[in-house]
Amino acid sequence: MKRNKAYIREIYVVFFLIIFICFTLFFLFPVLNEEIICYEKGGILSGKTDGGGSNGDVYNAEGSGLTVKETKDSSLIISNPLDKKTGLFNPEVGDYMIFTILAKNVSSVDFPKGTVNIRWKYADSGESDYTTSEVEKFQIFVDGIAHDYHINIGENPKWDTSGKMIGEIKVELPAVDGVNIEIKKISVRERLAEPIDSHINRFFLNNFSIREVNRFFIPAYLGFIMLCFFIYSLKLVSKKVITGKIAFSFAAIILVVFSFYYIKNEIFTVKSYFDSYRKNIAEGDFKNTYLGFYDFEKFIAWLDENTPEEDNMIVLIRGEQIYIMSEMAYNLYPKDIRFINISGKSLNDIEADIDIAVKDSGQKYSYLVSLSKDDFIDMDLNTTDEDDSGNDRAGIEEKIKDLQKKYVLEKNFRAAGGFLYRINN
């Protein structure tokens, strides 16, 4: 009798695990999906929309009204010009895009990564241009190898799922001298099963200051919680139920392996930080390592929120700070970021470098960013007797007053660091 009960419990456990695996695959991962639009290099374009064709520098999908147009700025625009009211498709939370991109560094320039923008317009909206807020960004690797990039665009809070139709999708590639970026394939897909993970991710992105959520995070932890609840509620972690022990061990192993992904990222971040400040750390000069920016990603998000997308900025740094430069260039794209090394320079020297950047670069810079209070005109004069040019404290005070007319402080992220100035040209 006891043997029969144990056998029945084993069968029940196996049945639950099958249901659990099916639920996880169908509702937490895009296993069930349908391709809405597919573009491949060479002008091969297909989609669900019916229609005719077009001409000019437009590639036509056989038997559909979809077109993809290559622009002068290396962008691709997918649209349905024959039926602007219907547009391309109805946006849903479970929509995602897969890009196959090959990026080569053909001139040995210092550019290991780049940022691609996805913009969209709604059908029959009457807008002549794309809005700056409706954009999804993702990072690509410039290593000469074709990579597939999975972008959950439906999780973007600006992806309106209230019933509007997507009219156009624009893919903007970074224009960098010496780097060739080539789109091999674009696939737009919708999930057929309810995307529980995407709804959760969208909620967090919409209500918290989070820029990106790893697409494996919610499925892994939600599945682990469900499995643990089942195991402990039926007291399956015992010597009598071997299947329960196996299931629990399997879930724990998945969680540990998944955690290694984040550990690896943290190790990479620490290594980048150490490479950036190796000399300062070795000399014990922690003052110049910007340790106050333990939440540097939040600072970058704060900068992005407080500056218009089209306004470029100058950033004052000490040395060649690899981590700071790469993170700001990626997360603030398409802003043009000009970094100025201020190590060992007086206020006069810094002002001269800024003037050169503003006047001779061909770019219009509207903002100036000072990472530390001691770097620019908000320095503590009580600890300053003279600058590197030999000016006394009175001379420094007078110089700061002049500079404050040219660079007006708008906001600061912290009391001791993260100052945002408006440049008065």
N, C-alpha and C positions, 0 to 999 in steps of 0.2 A: 504493500500500500504506500509506504513511504517512498519507495522507488518510483512508483507511478506519479506521485505528487512532484517529485524532483524532475521527472521526465516532462511533465506538463509545464512546469515552470521554465524549464530549458526551452521548450517549444515557444512559450510566450515571449521569452527574452529574444529569441531569434526573430520572431515575428515583429517585435517592436523595433529591433535594430534595422530590419528591412524597411519598415515604415519611416524610421528616423533618417536613414540614408536617402530614401526617395524624397522626403520632405526637404532635406538639406540641399540636394542637387537641384530640385525643381524650383524652390522658393528662395534660396539663398545664393544660387549661382545661375548664370544665364545659359543653362543647358537647353531649355526650350526657347528658341528664338526664331525670328523671321527677318530676313534681310529686306530692308526698305529701299536702299540705294547702294549701288556698287560701282565704283569708278576704278579703273585700272589704267596704268600708264599706256599711252598710245591712243587714248580717246575712247576706250571701251567703257561705256556707261549704260547701266541698266537700272530699272526701278519698277515700282508698282503702278506709277501714274501712266495713264494712257494719253496719247497725243500725237502730234506730228513732229516736225523738225525745224531747223533754223539754218543759218549760214554764217559766213564770216569766219572769225577765229574761234568758233564754237564747235565742240565735239558733240555729236548727236547720238543718242541712244536709239537703237533700232526698235521701232514700234512704240516709242514713248516720247513725251514732250520734254523730258529732262535734258538739260544741257550743262556742260561744265566749261567755264571760260578761264583762260589764263591771262592774268593782268601783267602790266609792266613791272609791278613791285613784287613779282614772284608769288602772287596769291592765286588761289583757285576759288571760283565762285560757282556753286551748284544751284541751279534755279529751274523753274518751269515757266518760261516766258509766254507760252501759249495759253496758259490758264493761271493768271496771277491770283485770282480769287481762291482757287483750290489750293495752289501752292504745291508743296512737296509732300507733306504728311502731317498728321495730327500729333503733336508732342505728348509724350507720356513720361512718367517718372522712371520707368524701366528702360528708356532709350539709352543706347550706348554706341560708340564709334570705335572702329579698329583701324589704325593707320599703320601702313608699312612704309617706313621712311629710311632712306639711305643718305647719310651725311658724311662727306669726306673733307678732311683738312688737306687741301691740295698745295698749300703754300707754307705749311709748318707754322701757322699763326697760333698764338696762345688762346685757343677757343675750344675747350673740351666739351662744352654743352651749350645748347641753345634753347630758345623758348618759341613754341608755336601757339598762335592764337586761333581759336575757333569763334567766329561771330555769326550771328543770325538775325534775320528780319522776319517779321510776320507777314503773311499774305494780305494784300489789300489794306496795308497799314498807312499808305501814303507817305511813309518816311523815305526821304531821298538818300539817307546815309545810315550807317549802323550806329547804334548807341554805344557809349563807352562802358556802360555797366553790363550789358548783355554779352559776356565774353567768358570763355573757358580756356585756361592756359595749361599747357603741359610741357614738360622738359624732354628734349631729345639728346641723344648722345652723338657726338661728332667723332666717330672712330672708324669710319669706312666700312661698317657692317650694317646690313639692313635689319632693323628692329621692328617688332610689332608693338604698338602702343594701344592699350585698352583704356578708353576714356568714357567714364560714366557721366555723360553730359546731362542726362535726365535728373541727376542729383543736384545740379546747379540751381540755386534758389531762383535765378532769373529765367529759368526754362519754364515758361508759362504753360501749365497743363489745364487751363480753364476752358479750353475749347478753341483757341486760336490755332490757325494753321501756319506751319513754318513755310515762309515764302522763298528765302534764300539762305544758303550757308556759305560763309566765306572762311577759307583757311589761309592764314597769314604766316608766311615763313620769314625767319630773321634774315636780313640782308647783311652779310658779313663778307668783306673782301678776303679772298683766299679760302673760303668755305663753300662747297657745293652741296646743296640740299635738294634731294629729289624724292618726290612722293611716288611710291610704286603702286599703292592701292589705298583706297578709302572705302570702308564698309559701314553703312549706317544700319543699325539693327534695333528691333524692339523685342522685349521679352514677352512671351506668351503667358507665362505663369505670373502670379502676383509677386512683384519684386520686394519682398519684405525688407531685405538688407538695404535696398536703395531708399525706401521710405524712411528708415531709421537714419541713414546717412544724411539725407536731405533735411531731416528735422534738426540734426546737430549743426549742419552747415548754415541753416537758416536762423538758428537761435543762439549760437555761440560764435565766438571769434576763432573759428577754425577755417583754415584755407584749403585743406585737403584731408581726405580720409582714405586710408589704405583699403582697397576693395576686399581684402581678405580678413580685415579686422572683425567686422560684425559677424560674418558667417562662422568664423572660427570660435569666437567667444560665445555667441548665441548657441551654437551647436554644443559646445562644451557644457554650458549651464543646463541645457535641456537633458543632456546625457547624465550629468551628475544628479539632477533632480530625480530622474527615473531610477537610477541605480540606488540612491540612498532611500527613496520612498519605498522601494520593495525590498530593501535590505539585501541587495544582491552581492555586496562585497563580503563574501564569506567563503568558507572552505567548501560548502555544499554546492554553490552555484559557480561553476567554472566559467561559464559564458559571461556572467556579470563581472568577474574579476578581469577577464580579457578586455571587455568593453571599457571598464574604468581605466585600465592600464593604457589602452589604445588612445583614449581621450586625453589622458595626461601627457602621453608622448607627443600627440599633435600640438598641444598647448606649448610644450617646451620647445619643440622644433619651430613653431610659429614665433615664439618669443625670440629665438635666435635671429630672426630677420630684423627685429628692432634693435637687438643688441649689436648686430653688425652695423646698422645705421648710426647708432650712437658712437661706436668705435670709429667709424669713418669721420663723424663730426669732430670727435676729440682729436683725431689725427690731423684733420684739416686745421683745427684751431692751433694745435701744437706747431704744425708747419708754418703757420702764419706768424706765430709769436715765439719761435724757437730761440732767437737771440735774446729777446726780452726775458723769457723764462730762465734761460741759462744765467743771465746776469742778475736775476732777482728783481728786475724792473717791472713789477706787476702793475704799476700805475699806468703804463702805456699798453697794457693788453686788453683794455676795455672790459675788465671783469664784471663791471656793473651791468653789462648786457647779457646776463644769463638767459634772458628771454628775448634774444636778438630777433627771432622770427616774429614775435609780437610787435617789436619796434618797426620792422619792415612793413607789417600789415598796417600799423598805425600811420606810417608815412604814405602808404598807398591810399588809405582812406582820406587823408588830409591834403592830398595834392591831386589836381586833375590829371587824367591819364596822358593828355597831350603835352603837359608841361615837363620839360627836362630839368635835371638838377645836377649840381656839383656837390661832391662829398669830400670832406677833408679827412684824410687818414694819416697815420704815422707808419711809414714803411710800405712794403708791398704786401698788404693784408689779403691773402688769397681767399680765406673763408668769407670775410666781409664783402669783398669785391664780387665773388661768384654768387653769393646769396642775394645781394642787392640787385645785381644785373639780371638774375633770373626772375626774381619775384616782382620786380618793378617794371619789367618789360611791358609795353614797348617804349617806356621812357628812355631817353638817352642819358646815361649816367657817366659823368666825367669825374675821375678820382684824382685828387691832388695830394701829393706827398708833402706833409708840412713838417717832417722831422727836422729839428734844429733850425727852423726858420723863424724870423721875427714877424711881427704883424705887417710890416711894410713888404716883406718878401711874400707873405701869404696873399696880401692884397694884389701885388703885382701878378702873381700866378693866376689868381681868379680873373683879373682883368684880361689877361692873355687868353684864358679859356673862353671867356664871354665874347671877346671881340674877334678872335682869330680862328675859331673852330668851325664857323659856318652854321652852328646850331644856336638856337635861342634857349638860354638857360634862365628859368624863372625862379628857381629855389636853390638855396645853399643849405647843406646839412653839416653840422658839427657834432661829432660823436661824443666828445668829452667837453666838459665845462672849461677845462684848461686849454683847449685847442684854439679858441677864438675869442670873440669880444665879450663873452660872459665869464671870463676868467676871474678868479678871486684875487683882487689887487692887494689884499692884506698879506698875501704870501709872495708878492712880486716886488722886487726892488728895482730891477732893470731888465730889459729884454736883451736878446742876443746882439742887437745893434748898439747897445750901450745907452739907450734912452732910459732916463730915470722914471720914477713912478709917475711924476706929474706929466711927463711926455707921453707915457703909455695911456694915461687917463684921457689926455687930449686926443690922442690917436683913436682911441675907442669911441669917443663921442663922434668923431668924423665918420668912422666906419658904421656906426649905428644909423646914420642917415642913409647910407648906401644899402645896408643889409638890415632889414626890419625883422625883429624876432616876432614870429607869429604864434608858435606853440613850442613846448618842449615835452618830451616823453618822460623824462625823469628830472629831478632837481639838479642832478650832477651830470647828466648826459642826455644826448638825443635832442639837439636844438634845430629847429626848422626856421630858416630865414627866407623872407621874400627879397629878391634882388631888384633894386630900383635902378634901372638902366638910365 
